[in-house]
Amino acid sequence: MAHTRVVIVDDHALVRQGLRLILHGVAGIEVVGECSCGEDALKAAVKDRPDVMLMDVHMPQGLDGITTARHLRQIAPQVRVIMLTMFDDRAHVEKMLDAGVSGIVFKHADSSEIVAAIQHGQPGHPYLSRRWGQRANAETVSPSRTAERLSPRETEVLVLLAQGYTNREVADALHISVKTVETHRQHIMRRIGLHSRAALVRYAYQNGLVDPPVPGATEDHRGG
């Protein structure tokens, strides 16, 4: 049975030890390294060749988790980042999703959520902690009222954003400026009555614009 190789990244040794204990003995998961900062995480991505980095978003020394995740997309795009955070406000969740993470789990969540995020979170189908998923679900509106409101270009932007692309990557894929992508995104959110990227992703699932995550799948489904 293939193992999902995990590197734990947190600036607190006790937190790293606790996470290792949570993952110890979980079938199909193998902890292959630990790091205390973002710079070491970037080195470990090359040296240890993990499938997943379980990373704290807030690391005061050096690169924070979000910046590290963005760098990983460039040097090791095959590595999935599961972000651990104490922040549950929309702004922080938006920044993490924009960085292309494969999952967001709150530190106070049940340990089963950490395991589920590692097993099922994907760049195009990020695993969202149940607490945030409930908020996003509450914001989602009826497809019958909104599906016809988006232009073809807006639909293209929505699909790419829901698949985990950053604004820059959407701009490059569609040969438009980042500012234009941001404008399209604002129009999309306003037209369909949503207020967060998490809700936007869920809307894309419910309207059949992107396929929902398949339990057990770990590969990156983004287009080339």
N, C-alpha and C positions, 0 to 999 in steps of 0.2 A: 504493500500500500504506500503510495507516494505521500510524503510529508510536506506540509506547508511550513517553510522555513521562516522563522520570525526573529527579528531583532527588536529588542525593547529599548526605547529612547526616552529617558527621563533624567532630570538633573538631581533627583533624590534617590540615593541608594536603597532606602527602605521601600520606596514605591516600586523600584525595579524588582526587588526581591519579592514583594507581594504579587506583582504581575507574573513573575516566573512561577510562583507557587500555584497561582490560578491556572496557568497553562500546563503545569506539570501533569503528565498522565492523560491529557486530553488526546484522544485518538486522532491521528493525522496532523498533529501540530508539534513542531520541534523548535525550541528556542535555541538559536545558534549564536547569539551574541547580545551584548548590552552596550549602550552608549550613554554618556551623560550630557552630551551637547550635540547641536546640529552639525557642526563641522565633522565630528567623529562619525555621525550617522552617514554623511556623504561618503566617507572613506569605507565604512562598513558595507555600504551598498555595492561597492566594487569588490571588496575583499571577501566578505561572507556570502555574497550572492543570495540574499534573502528573497522570499516571495512577498513578505509583508513586513512593514515597519510599524510597530505599535508605539505611537509617538505622543508625548505631551505637547500641547500647543504652546504652553508658556514656559520658556526656558530663558531665564534672565541673562545668562552669560552666552555671548556669541549669537548664532542664528537661532531665531525662534522656530517653532514647529511649522508655521505657515510658510516662512521663507525657505526652510529646508525642503518642504514638500514641493515648492516650485522648482528648486534646483534639481530635485530628484527626477522631475518630469523631463529634464534635459539630459542628465547623465545616466539615469537608470529608469527609463519609462516603464519597464516591466515590473518594478517594485510598487506594490499597492500600499498606500499609507492609510492606516486607521488612526484617527486623531482622538486623543483623550483630552477632555477639557472640563474645567469647572464653569465655563461661561455658557449660559444658555440663552443669551440675547441674540436677536436676529442678525445684528451687524457681524458678530463673530462667526456665526454659522455661515453667513454669506461669504465671508472671507475664506473660510476653510473650503467651502464648495468651489469657490473660484480658483483655489489653488489646485483643484483636481483630486482631492482626497477620495479614497474609496469607502470611507466610513467615518462617522462621528459618534462617539460614545461619551456620555457624561461620566465623570469619575465616581459619582455616587450611584451609578446604575448597577443593577445586578451583574455579577460576574458572567452570567450566561450571555449577556449582551456583548461582552468583549469577545467571547468565543464565536458567537454568531456573526459578528462583524468581520472577524478574521476569515471565517469560512465562506461567507457569502458576499461581502462587500466588493464591488467592482468599480473601476473608474467611471463607466457609463451608467452604473446602477448603484450609487452609493448607499451604504447601510446607514440609516439614521436612527439614533437612539429613540426608543419608543416614546419618550416624553416629547421630543421634537416632532416625531412623526405624527403624533396626535394633534399638535398645533397646525402642522401643514395640512393635515386632512380636514381640519375645521375650516381652513381658508379655501379649500377647493370648491369650485362652483360647478353647476350642472353642465355637462358637455353640450346638451341640446341648446343651451342659451348662448354658447360662446364659440363653438367650433367653427362657425362660418365667419367669424369676425376678423380673422387674421388673413393678411395678404400672403401670397406665395413666398415672398422674401421673408416675412415675419415667421412663417411656418418653418422655413429653413433654419433661421436663427434659433428658434425655439428648440428644434430637434437637436441641433448641435450642442446647445447649452445643456439640454437634458441628458445628453450622452457624456457630459463631463468635460467638454472643451472649455478652455478659458476664453475670455473676450478676445485676446490676441490671436488665439488659434482659430476662432470663428472668423475673425477678420481676414486672416491669411487664407483660410479655406474658401471664403466667398469673394476674395479680392476686393474687400472694402476696408475702410478705416476702422480703428478701434472705437472712435467716437461714434461712427455710424452704427456699430454693433450695440453700443450702449444706448443710443437713441431708440433703436428697434426694440431692445429689451424693455426699456421704459414704456414704450407704446404697448408691447405685449402684456406687460403686467397690468397696465391701466385698463386695457380693453377687456381682459378676462377677469379682472377684479381680484388679482392676487398681490401679495405684499412680500413674498420671500422666494428665494430660489428653490428652497425645499418644496414649497407649494407648487412652483412651476414644474419641477421634476415630476411630482405626483400627477399634475394635470396632464403632462405628456403621456404618462403611463395609461391614465384612465381614458384618454382619447385615442389610444392606439397609435400614437406618433412614434413611440419607441417601445420596445418589448420590455416588460417588467423583468426584474432579476429572477434568475432560475436558481433555486436552492442547490448549493453544491458546486455551481459553476464559478470559476475564478479567473478565466481568461478575460483580457481586455477586448470588448466588442466594438470599440470605436473604429470608425472607418479610417483607411490609410490617409 
